[in-house]
């Protein structure tokens, strides 16, 4: 067992060294700028890992319509699948926002079985078996200043949500495009939510980015943000998602 663990550790470190070396060479030859090296390294490392995001969603912080506190804050939740032949253990996670001078990390936090902070000691490790799919949430919120005002400006009274037993979504999926355009106008065309998951004793980083202005609907399983789910949760706020993620990371959400 010790030999297997050492082998996995050395493989993880070798991938990191190789990625960094590639970035340095690209920078030295003038093919990329310094700002691009970080993205090259992260994408190389992630590409070498057999972990994939199937679905991504934004969960509003508010759970009732009349709550005003934190109404501009959302949490990122992602459905991930382990395509490796070995189990993966998630130990921590963090969130960031790029490409916007307005949106930032938020102040709200959420702690549960399936939510992860950046502090390893505050989390309960979560093991994903080979082929298994689980939901996880990043504990730190994302602050989208003016979100509540933006949503109030949309014609949300014409949205009809699915019944609870059939999942959370909306019939008027064309609102996804409306929301994408509203987000672009408010937060800029380059805004991305960036999530990093850390796995194993060596804390291998897996980084994923999500364009806020290229959201899709529930039929999408390519890792894009499912904005129809967000719209449904905004129109019919509740704490159901938080309750489910407090006990079962395999829940159908």
C-alpha positions in Angstrom: 0.0 0.0 0.0 2.9 2.4 0.8 4.4 1.7 -2.6 1.1 2.5 -4.4 0.7 5.7 -2.4 4.3 6.8 -3.2 3.8 6.0 -6.9 0.6 8.2 -7.0 2.3 11.0 -5.2 5.3 11.0 -7.6 3.0 10.9 -10.6 1.1 13.9 -9.3 4.3 15.8 -8.6 5.7 14.9 -12.1 2.6 16.3 -13.8 3.0 19.5 -11.9 6.7 19.8 -12.8 6.0 19.1 -16.4 3.2 21.7 -16.6 5.3 24.4 -15.0 8.3 23.5 -17.3 6.0 23.8 -20.3 4.8 27.2 -19.2 8.4 28.5 -18.6 9.5 27.3 -22.0 6.5 29.0 -23.7 7.2 32.2 -21.9 10.9 32.1 -22.8 10.2 31.6 -26.5 7.8 34.5 -26.5 4.8 32.4 -27.5 2.8 33.6 -24.5 2.7 36.4 -22.0 3.3 36.1 -18.3 -0.5 36.3 -17.7 -1.1 33.3 -19.8 1.4 31.0 -18.1 -0.8 30.4 -15.1 -3.7 29.4 -17.3 -1.4 27.0 -19.3 -0.1 25.3 -16.1 -3.6 24.9 -14.7 -5.2 23.6 -17.9 -2.3 21.2 -18.4 -2.6 19.8 -14.9 -6.4 19.5 -15.1 -6.3 17.9 -18.5 -4.0 15.1 -17.1 -6.5 14.4 -14.3 -9.6 12.2 -15.0 -12.0 14.4 -13.1 -14.7 16.2 -15.0 -17.5 18.7 -14.3 -20.9 17.4 -15.7 -23.1 20.2 -14.5 -22.6 23.6 -12.8 -25.2 25.8 -11.1 -25.4 29.0 -9.1 -27.4 28.7 -5.9 -28.8 32.0 -4.5 -27.8 32.7 -1.0 -31.3 33.8 -0.1 -33.9 31.1 0.8 -37.0 33.4 1.1 -38.2 36.3 -1.1 -38.3 38.8 1.7 -34.8 38.2 2.8 -32.6 41.2 1.8 -29.3 40.2 3.5 -26.9 38.6 1.0 -29.3 38.9 -1.9 -26.4 39.6 -4.3 -24.5 36.5 -3.3 -24.6 33.1 -4.8 -22.8 29.8 -4.3 -21.3 27.6 -7.0 -22.2 24.0 -6.9 -20.8 21.4 -9.4 -21.6 17.8 -10.3 -18.3 16.1 -10.8 -17.4 12.6 -12.1 -14.3 10.5 -11.4 -13.1 8.9 -14.7 -10.0 7.6 -13.1 -9.5 3.9 -12.2 -8.7 4.9 -8.6 -10.7 6.7 -5.9 -10.2 10.4 -5.5 -10.6 12.2 -2.1 -11.6 15.8 -2.1 -10.1 17.7 0.8 -10.7 21.4 0.1 -11.8 23.9 -2.5 -11.7 27.6 -3.2 -13.5 30.1 -5.5 -12.4 33.1 -7.5 -13.8 35.6 -10.0 -11.9 36.7 -13.1 -12.6 39.2 -15.9 -14.8 41.6 -14.0 -14.0 44.8 -12.1 -17.3 44.5 -10.3 -17.8 40.9 -9.1 -15.7 39.4 -6.3 -15.6 36.8 -3.7 -18.5 37.1 -1.3 -18.8 37.3 2.5 -21.4 34.5 3.0 -20.3 31.0 3.8 -22.0 27.6 4.0 -20.8 24.5 5.8 -22.2 21.0 5.1 -21.2 17.5 4.3 -20.8 18.3 0.6 -19.5 21.9 0.9 -15.8 22.6 1.0 -13.8 25.5 2.4 -10.2 26.4 1.5 -9.2 25.1 5.0 -8.5 21.4 4.9 -9.1 21.0 8.7 -12.6 22.5 8.5 -13.8 20.0 5.9 -14.8 16.3 6.0 -12.9 14.6 3.2 -15.2 13.2 0.4 -14.1 10.1 -1.6 -15.3 9.7 -5.1 -15.2 6.1 -6.4 -14.1 5.3 -10.0 -17.1 6.2 -12.2 -19.0 7.9 -9.4 -20.8 11.2 -9.8 -21.2 13.6 -6.8 -22.4 17.1 -6.1 -20.1 19.5 -4.2 -20.5 23.1 -3.3 -17.8 25.7 -2.7 -18.3 27.1 0.8 -17.4 30.7 0.0 -19.9 32.7 -1.9 -19.6 34.9 -5.0 -20.7 38.5 -4.7 -22.4 39.9 -7.8 -23.2 43.5 -6.8 -26.5 44.7 -8.2 -27.8 41.1 -8.8 -31.1 41.6 -7.0 -31.7 44.9 -8.9 -30.8 43.2 -12.2 -33.2 40.3 -11.5 -36.0 42.8 -10.6 -35.5 44.4 -14.0 -36.3 41.2 -15.8 -39.9 40.0 -16.6 -39.8 37.2 -14.2 -43.5 37.1 -13.6 -43.8 35.3 -16.9 -41.6 32.4 -15.8 -43.2 29.1 -14.8 -41.1 26.7 -12.9 -41.3 22.9 -13.0 -43.1 21.1 -10.2 -40.8 20.0 -7.4 -41.2 16.3 -8.2 -39.8 16.7 -11.7 -36.7 18.7 -10.8 -36.0 22.4 -10.8 -36.2 24.3 -14.0 -38.4 26.6 -16.1 -40.6 26.2 -19.1 -39.5 29.4 -20.7 -35.9 28.4 -21.5 -35.5 31.5 -23.7 -35.0 33.4 -20.5 -31.5 31.9 -20.3 -30.4 34.0 -23.3 -32.0 37.1 -21.7 -30.1 36.4 -18.5 -26.8 35.9 -20.3 -27.2 39.3 -22.0 -28.1 41.0 -18.8 -25.1 39.5 -17.0 -22.8 40.6 -19.9 -24.1 44.2 -19.7 -23.7 44.3 -15.9 -20.5 42.4 -15.2 -18.7 42.3 -18.6 -18.2 39.8 -21.4 -15.1 38.2 -19.8 -16.4 37.4 -16.4 -15.6 33.9 -15.2 -16.2 32.0 -12.0 -13.1 29.9 -11.2 -13.3 26.9 -8.9 -10.4 24.8 -7.7 -10.8 21.4 -6.0 -7.9 19.8 -4.1 -7.6 16.1 -3.8 -5.5 13.6 -1.9 -2.7 14.0 0.6 -0.6 15.9 -1.9 -3.6 18.3 -2.5 -3.5 18.1 -6.2 -5.4 21.0 -7.7 -8.1 20.6 -10.3 -9.2 24.0 -11.7 -12.4 24.7 -13.7 -13.8 27.9 -15.1 -17.4 28.9 -15.9 -18.4 31.8 -18.1 -21.2 33.7 -16.4 -22.5 35.0 -19.8 -22.6 31.6 -21.6 -25.1 29.8 -19.3 -27.2 27.0 -20.7 -30.3 25.0 -19.7 -30.8 21.7 -17.8 -30.2 19.7 -21.0 -26.6 20.8 -21.0 -24.1 18.4 -19.5 -20.9 20.0 -20.7 -20.0 21.7 -17.4 -21.7 25.0 -18.3 -23.7 27.0 -15.8 -27.3 25.9 -15.9 -29.0 29.3 -15.8 -32.6 28.0 -16.0 -32.0 26.2 -12.7 -30.8 29.5 -11.2 -33.8 31.4 -12.5 -36.1 28.8 -11.0 -34.4 29.1 -7.6 -34.6 32.9 -7.8 -38.3 32.9 -8.6 -39.1 30.1 -6.0 -36.4 30.5 -3.4 -36.2 27.7 -0.8 -33.6 25.9 1.4 -34.1 22.4 -0.2 -30.8 22.4 -1.9 -28.9 23.3 1.3 -30.7 20.5 3.2 -29.9 17.9 0.5 -26.2 18.8 0.4 -26.0 18.6 4.1 -26.4 14.8 4.1 -26.2 13.2 0.6 -23.8 14.3 -2.1 -25.4 12.0 -4.6 -28.9 13.6 -4.3 -30.7 14.3 -7.5 -30.7 18.1 -7.5 
